[in-house]
């Protein structure tokens, strides 16, 4: 009987064996969180619109025509005699000149942190008007300049 009493005392004060389930639960929760994050990133990537691309620039009488693959967001201003247009688009930097009333006007497209910036300058103050419309499956922005 002495042996059975000692066994009861040892069982009463002994520690429980570690349960393997908490580690499995943590791993499962971590896997679910990781899977949810990856699915969320993929959905976000699919729903983000692709930026417009500037395909070409044409010098026309009294201004410029800019051709994009689809409609870009556009912000434009007439600032102290210059015309500045900011497009939410991608493209290559370019520069050139045109004639307005027989006088030279310089234009430049450059990359900025918010897209493409078109700047039109001349030796005299300029004002500009711009309109955009779909034409033959592409988007055309017409910039009309006047003194």
Contact map, one row per residue, 1 for C-alpha under 8 A:
111110000000000000000000000000000000000000000000000000000000000000000000000000000000000000000000000000000000000000000000000000000000000000000000000
111111000000000000000000000000000000000000000000000000000000000000000000000000000000000000000000000000000000000000000000000000000000000000000000000
111111100000000000000000000000000000000000000000000000000000000000000000000000000000000000000000000000000000000000000000000000000000000000000000000
111111110000000000000000000000000000000000000000000000000000000000000000000000000000000000000000000000000000000000000000000000000000000000000000000
111111111000000000000000000000000000000000000000000000000000000000000000000000000000000000000000000000000000000000000000000000000000000000000000000
011111111100000000000000000000000000000000000000000000000000000000000000000000000000000000000000000000000000000000000000000000000000000000000000000
001111111110000000000000000000000000000000000000000000000000000000000000000000000000000000000000000000000000000000000000000000000000000000000000000
000111111111000000000000000000000000000000000000000000000000000000000000000000000000000000000000000000000000000000000000000000000000000000000000000
000011111111100000000000000000000000000000000000000000000000000000000000000000000000000000000000000000000000000000000000000000000000000000000000000
000001111111110000000000000000000000000000000000000000000000000000000000000000000000000000000000000000000000000000000000000000000000000000000000000
000000111111110000000000000000000000000000000000000000000000000000000000000000000000000000000000000000000000000000000000000000000000000000000000000
000000011111110000000000000000000000000000000000000000000000000000000000000000000000000000000000000000000000000000000000000000000000000000000000000
000000001111111000000000000000000000000000000000000000000000000000000000000000000000000000000000000000000000000000000000000000000000000000000000000
000000000111111100000000000000000000000000000000000000000000000000000000000000000000000000000000000000000000000000000000000000000000000000000000000
000000000000111110000000000000000000000000000000000000000000000000000000000000000000000000000000000000000000000000000000000000000000000000000000000
000000000000011111000000000000000000000000000000000000000000000000000000000000000000000000000000000000000000000000000000000000000000000000000000000
000000000000001111100000000000000000000000000000000000000000000000000000000000000000000000000000000000000000000000000000000000000000000000000000000
000000000000000111110000000000000000000000000000000000000000000000000000000000000000000000000000000000000000000000000000000000000000000000000000000
000000000000000011111100000000000000000000000000000000000000000000000000000000000000000000000000000000000000000000000000000000000000000000000000000
000000000000000001111111000000000000000000000000000000000000000000000000000000000000000000000000000000000000000000000000000000000000000000000000000
000000000000000000111111100000000000000000000000000000000000000000000000000000000000000000000000000000000000000000000000000000000000000000000000000
000000000000000000111111110000000000000000000000000000000000000000000000000000000000000000000000000000000000000000000000000000000000000000000000000
000000000000000000011111111000000000000000000000000000000000000000000000000000000000000000000000000000000000000000000000000000000000000000000000000
000000000000000000011111111100000000000000000000000000000000000000000000000000000000000000000000000000000000000000000000000000000000000000000000000
000000000000000000001111111110000000000000000000000000000000000000000000000000000000000000000000000000000000000000000000000000000000000000000000000
000000000000000000000111111111000000000000000000000000000000000000000000000000000000000000000000000000000000000000000000000000000000000000000000000
000000000000000000000011111111100000000000000000000000000000000000000000000000000000000000000000000000000000000000000000000000000000000000000000000
000000000000000000000001111111110000000000000000000000000000000000000000000000000000000000000000000000000000000000000000000000000000000000000000000
000000000000000000000000111111111000000000000000000000000000000000000000000000000000000000000000000000000000000000000000000000000000000000000000000
000000000000000000000000011111111100000000000000000000000000000000000000000000000000000000000000000000000000000000000000000000000000000000000000000
000000000000000000000000001111111110000000000000000000000000000000000000000000000000000000000000000000000000000000000000000000000000000000000000000
000000000000000000000000000111111111000000000000000000000000000000000000000000000000000000000000000000000000000000000000000000000000000000000000000
000000000000000000000000000011111111100000000000000000000000000000000000000000000000000000000000000000000000000000000000000000000000000000000000000
000000000000000000000000000001111111110000000000000000000000000000000000000000000000000000000000000000000000000000000000000000000000000000000000000
000000000000000000000000000000111111111000000000000000000000000000000000000000000000000000000000000000000000000000000000000000000000000000000000000
000000000000000000000000000000011111111100000000000000000000000000000000000000000000000000000000000000000000000000000000000000000000000000000000000
000000000000000000000000000000001111111110000000000000000000000000000000000000000000000000000000000000000000000000000000000000000000000000000000000
000000000000000000000000000000000111111111000000000000000000000000000000000000000000000000000000000000000000000000000000000000000000000000000000000
000000000000000000000000000000000011111111100000000000000000000000000000000000000000000000000000000000000000000000000000000000000000000000000000000
000000000000000000000000000000000001111111110000000000000000000000000000000000000000000000000000000000000000000000000000000000000000000000000000000
000000000000000000000000000000000000111111111000000000000000000000000000000000000000000000000000000000000000000000000000000000000000000000000000000
000000000000000000000000000000000000011111111100000000000000000000000000000000000000000000000000000000000000000000000000000000000000000000000000000
000000000000000000000000000000000000001111111110000000000000000000000000000000000000000000000000000000000000000000000000000000000000000000000000000
000000000000000000000000000000000000000111111111000000000000000000000000000000000000000000000000000000000000000000000000000000000000000000000000000
000000000000000000000000000000000000000011111111000000000000000000000000000000000000000000000000000000000000000000000000000000000000000000000000000
000000000000000000000000000000000000000001111111100000000000000000000000000000000000000000000000000000000000000000000000000000000000000000000000000
000000000000000000000000000000000000000000111111100000000000000000000000000000000000000000000000000000000000000000000000000000000000000000000000000
000000000000000000000000000000000000000000011111110000000000000000000000000000000000000000000000000000000000000000000000000000000000000000000000000
000000000000000000000000000000000000000000000111111000000000000000000000000000000000000000000000000000000000000000000000000000000000000000000000000
000000000000000000000000000000000000000000000001111100000000000000000000000000000000000000000000000000000000000000000000000000000000000000000000000
000000000000000000000000000000000000000000000000111110000000000000000001000000000000000111000000000000000000000000000000000000000000000000000000000
000000000000000000000000000000000000000000000000011111000000000000011111000000000000000111000000000000000000000000000000000000000000000000000000000
000000000000000000000000000000000000000000000000001111100000000000011100000000000000000011100000000000000000000000000000000000000000000000000000000
000000000000000000000000000000000000000000000000000111111000000001111000000000000000000011110000000000000000000000000000000000000000000000000000000
000000000000000000000000000000000000000000000000000011111000000001111000000000000000000000100000000000000000000000000000000000000000000000000000000
000000000000000000000000000000000000000000000000000001111100000001110000000000000000000000000000000000000000000000000000000000000000000000000000000
000000000000000000000000000000000000000000000000000001111110000111100000000000000000000000000000000000000000000000000000000000000000000000000000000
000000000000000000000000000000000000000000000000000000011111000111000000000000000000000000000000000000000000000000000000000000000000000000000000000
000000000000000000000000000000000000000000000000000000001111101110000000000000000000000000000000010000000000000000000000000000000000000000000000000
000000000000000000000000000000000000000000000000000000000111111110000000000000000000000000000000000000000000000000000000000000000000000000000000000
000000000000000000000000000000000000000000000000000000000011111100000000000000000000000000000000001100000000000000000000000000000000000000000000000
000000000000000000000000000000000000000000000000000000000001111100000000000000000000000000000000001100000000000000000000000000000000000000000001110
000000000000000000000000000000000000000000000000000000000011111110000000000000000000000000000000010100000000000000000000000000000000000000000111100
000000000000000000000000000000000000000000000000000000001111111111000000000000000000000000000000000000000000000000000000000000000000000000000111000
000000000000000000000000000000000000000000000000000000001111001111100000000000000000000000000000000000000000000000000000000000000000000000011110000
000000000000000000000000000000000000000000000000000001111100000111110000000000000000000000000000000000000000000000000000000000000000000000011100000
000000000000000000000000000000000000000000000000000001111000000011111000000000000000000000000000000000000000000000000000000000000000000001111000000
000000000000000000000000000000000000000000000000000111110000000001111111000000000000000000000000000000000000000000000000000000000000000001110000000
000000000000000000000000000000000000000000000000000111100000000000111110000000000000000000000000000000000000000000000000000000000000000011100000000
000000000000000000000000000000000000000000000000000110000000000000011111000000000000000000000000000000000000000000000000000000000000000001100000000
000000000000000000000000000000000000000000000000000100000000000000011111100000000000000000000000000000000000000000000000000000000000010001100000000
000000000000000000000000000000000000000000000000001100000000000000010111110000000000001110000000000000000000000000000000000000000000000000000000000
000000000000000000000000000000000000000000000000000000000000000000000011111000000000001110000000000000000000000000000000000000000000000000000000000
000000000000000000000000000000000000000000000000000000000000000000000001111100000000111100000000000000000000000000000000000000000000000000000000000
000000000000000000000000000000000000000000000000000000000000000000000000111110000000111000000000000000000000000000000000000000000000000000000000000
000000000000000000000000000000000000000000000000000000000000000000000000011111000011110000000000000000000000000000000000000000000000000000000000000
000000000000000000000000000000000000000000000000000000000000000000000000001111100011100000000000000000000000000000000000000000000000000000000000000
000000000000000000000000000000000000000000000000000000000000000000000000000111111111000000000000000000000000000000000000000001110000000000000000000
000000000000000000000000000000000000000000000000000000000000000000000000000011111111000000000000000000000000000000000000000000000000000000000000000
000000000000000000000000000000000000000000000000000000000000000000000000000001111100000000000000000000000000000000000000000010000000000000000000000
000000000000000000000000000000000000000000000000000000000000000000000000000001111110000000000000000000000000000000000000100111100000000000000000000
000000000000000000000000000000000000000000000000000000000000000000000000000001111111000000000000000000000000000000000011110011100000000000000000000
000000000000000000000000000000000000000000000000000000000000000000000000000111101111100000000000000000000000000000000111100001110000000000000000000
000000000000000000000000000000000000000000000000000000000000000000000000000111100111110000000000000000000000000000001111000000000000000000000000000
000000000000000000000000000000000000000000000000000000000000000000000000011110000011111000000000000000000000000000001110000000000000000000000000000
000000000000000000000000000000000000000000000000000000000000000000000000011100000001111100000000000000000000000001111100000000000000000000000000000
000000000000000000000000000000000000000000000000000000000000000000000001111000000000111110000000000000000000000001111000000000000000000000000000000
000000000000000000000000000000000000000000000000001100000000000000000001110000000000011111000000000000000000000001110000000000000000000000000000000
000000000000000000000000000000000000000000000000001111000000000000000001100000000000001111100000000000000000000000110000000000000000000000000000000
000000000000000000000000000000000000000000000000001111000000000000000000000000000000000111110000000000000000001000110000000000000000000000000000000
000000000000000000000000000000000000000000000000000011100000000000000000000000000000000011111000000000000000001000010000000000000000000000000000000
000000000000000000000000000000000000000000000000000001000000000000000000000000000000000001111100000000000000111000000000000000000000000000000000000
000000000000000000000000000000000000000000000000000000000000000000000000000000000000000000111110000000000001111000000000000000000000000000000000000
000000000000000000000000000000000000000000000000000000000000000000000000000000000000000000011111000000000001110000000000000000000000000000000000000
000000000000000000000000000000000000000000000000000000000000000000000000000000000000000000001111100000000111100000000000000000000000000000000000000
000000000000000000000000000000000000000000000000000000000000000000000000000000000000000000000111110000000111000000000000000000000000000000000000000
000000000000000000000000000000000000000000000000000000000000000000000000000000000000000000000011111000011110000000000000000000000000000000000000000
000000000000000000000000000000000000000000000000000000000010001000000000000000000000000000000001111100011110000000000000000000000000000000000000000
000000000000000000000000000000000000000000000000000000000000110000000000000000000000000000000000111111111000000000000000000000000000000000000000000
000000000000000000000000000000000000000000000000000000000000111000000000000000000000000000000000011111111000000000000000000000000000000000000000110
000000000000000000000000000000000000000000000000000000000000000000000000000000000000000000000000001111100000000000000000000000000000000000000000000
000000000000000000000000000000000000000000000000000000000000000000000000000000000000000000000000001111110000000000000000000000000000000000000000000
000000000000000000000000000000000000000000000000000000000000000000000000000000000000000000000000001111111000000000000000000000000000000000000000000
000000000000000000000000000000000000000000000000000000000000000000000000000000000000000000000000111101111100000000000000010000000000000000000000000
000000000000000000000000000000000000000000000000000000000000000000000000000000000000000000000000111100111110000000000001111000000000000000000000000
000000000000000000000000000000000000000000000000000000000000000000000000000000000000000000000011110000011111000000000001110000000000000000000000000
000000000000000000000000000000000000000000000000000000000000000000000000000000000000000000000011110000001111100000000111100000000000000000000000000
000000000000000000000000000000000000000000000000000000000000000000000000000000000000000000001111000000000111110000001111000000000000000000000000000
000000000000000000000000000000000000000000000000000000000000000000000000000000000000000000011110000000000011111000011110000000000000000000000000000
000000000000000000000000000000000000000000000000000000000000000000000000000000000000000000011100000000000001111100011100000000000000000000000000000
000000000000000000000000000000000000000000000000000000000000000000000000000000000000000001111000000000000000111110111000000000000000000000000000000
000000000000000000000000000000000000000000000000000000000000000000000000000000000000000000000000000000000000011111111000000000000000000000000000000
000000000000000000000000000000000000000000000000000000000000000000000000000000000000000000000000000000000000001111100000000000000000000000000000000
000000000000000000000000000000000000000000000000000000000000000000000000000000000000011100000000000000000000000111110000000000000000000000000000000
000000000000000000000000000000000000000000000000000000000000000000000000000000000000011111000000000000000000001111111000000000000000000000000000000
000000000000000000000000000000000000000000000000000000000000000000000000000000000000011111100000000000000000111101111100000000000000000000000000000
000000000000000000000000000000000000000000000000000000000000000000000000000000000001111000000000000000000001111100111110000000000000000000000000000
000000000000000000000000000000000000000000000000000000000000000000000000000000000011110000000000000000000011110000011111000000000000000000000000000
000000000000000000000000000000000000000000000000000000000000000000000000000000000111100000000000000000000011100000001111100000000000000000000000000
000000000000000000000000000000000000000000000000000000000000000000000000000000000111000000000000000000001111000000000111110000000000000000000000000
000000000000000000000000000000000000000000000000000000000000000000000000000000001110000000000000000000001110000000000011111011000000000000000000000
000000000000000000000000000000000000000000000000000000000000000000000000000000000100000000000000000000011100000000000001111111000000000000000000000
000000000000000000000000000000000000000000000000000000000000000000000000000000000000000000000000000000001000000000000000111110000000000000000000000
000000000000000000000000000000000000000000000000000000000000000000000000000000001000000000000000000000000000000000000000011111000000000000000000001
000000000000000000000000000000000000000000000000000000000000000000000000000000011100000000000000000000000000000000000000111111100000000000000000001
000000000000000000000000000000000000000000000000000000000000000000000000000001001110000000000000000000000000000000000000110111110000000000000000111
000000000000000000000000000000000000000000000000000000000000000000000000000001001110000000000000000000000000000000000000000011111000000000000000111
000000000000000000000000000000000000000000000000000000000000000000000000000001000010000000000000000000000000000000000000000001111100000000000011110
000000000000000000000000000000000000000000000000000000000000000000000000000000000000000000000000000000000000000000000000000000111110000000000011100
000000000000000000000000000000000000000000000000000000000000000000000000000000000000000000000000000000000000000000000000000000011111000000001111000
000000000000000000000000000000000000000000000000000000000000000000000000000000000000000000000000000000000000000000000000000000001111100000001110000
000000000000000000000000000000000000000000000000000000000000000000000000000000000000000000000000000000000000000000000000000000000111110000111100000
000000000000000000000000000000000000000000000000000000000000000000000000000000000000000000000000000000000000000000000000000000000011111000111000000
000000000000000000000000000000000000000000000000000000000000000000000010000000000000000000000000000000000000000000000000000000000001111111110000000
000000000000000000000000000000000000000000000000000000000000000000000000000000000000000000000000000000000000000000000000000000000000111111110000000
000000000000000000000000000000000000000000000000000000000000000000000000000000000000000000000000000000000000000000000000000000000000011111000000000
000000000000000000000000000000000000000000000000000000000000000000001000000000000000000000000000000000000000000000000000000000000000011111100000000
000000000000000000000000000000000000000000000000000000000000000000111110000000000000000000000000000000000000000000000000000000000000011111110000000
000000000000000000000000000000000000000000000000000000000000000000111110000000000000000000000000000000000000000000000000000000000001111011111000000
000000000000000000000000000000000000000000000000000000000000000011110000000000000000000000000000000000000000000000000000000000000001111001111100000
000000000000000000000000000000000000000000000000000000000000000011100000000000000000000000000000000000000000000000000000000000000111100000111110000
000000000000000000000000000000000000000000000000000000000000001111000000000000000000000000000000000000000000000000000000000000000111000000011111000
000000000000000000000000000000000000000000000000000000000000001110000000000000000000000000000000000000000000000000000000000000011110000000001111100
000000000000000000000000000000000000000000000000000000000000011100000000000000000000000000000000000000000000000000000000000000011100000000000111110
000000000000000000000000000000000000000000000000000000000000011000000000000000000000000000000000000100000000000000000000000001111000000000000011111
000000000000000000000000000000000000000000000000000000000000010000000000000000000000000000000000000100000000000000000000000001110000000000000001111
000000000000000000000000000000000000000000000000000000000000000000000000000000000000000000000000000000000000000000000000000111100000000000000000111
